[in-house]
Amino acid sequence: MAIKFSKIAPGMTLYDVRRTKMGNTAISEWSLWPVKIISVDPERQTARVVWNSCNPEETYFKRDLERLYAKPPKAYRDQQDRRRNGGLL
């Protein structure tokens, strides 16, 4: 489940998890990117973040922050387990 704005603190690493297409096909997969929280401004309900650890700092607003996850969701973890097991359940 996504995180609440009140629980976000500087130094946290949250995760941006979305469905993405696999190349030029109709097949999709779960993708995950780390988002490092640099600072939080509770008055403006914004935070300075670094997305994917190699991009420059940017400002995320409350709506953007509440779409992030504290740990990868079950769907992403299940996908990774299937890949480790060679597609076998």
C-alpha positions, 0 to 999 in steps of 0.5 A: 500500500502507498505511504501517507505524507505524514510518515515521509521523513528525510533519508527514506528510500521509497519506491516508484512502481508502475506497469511498463511495456516490454519493448514493441509488444502488448506485454507489460511488466512491473518496473521499480525505481528507488526515490530518495527523500532529501528534505520534506516541507510539511507546510507546503506538502512537498519534498525534494527527491532524487528519482532513480539515484542518478537524476538531479533533485526535483520537487514532488508534491503530496499527490506524487509522494502518496503514490510511492511505496515504502516497500515493493508491492506484492505484485512486483515481489511475485514477478521477481519470484517467478523470474528466479524460479524460471517461470515455475510456481 
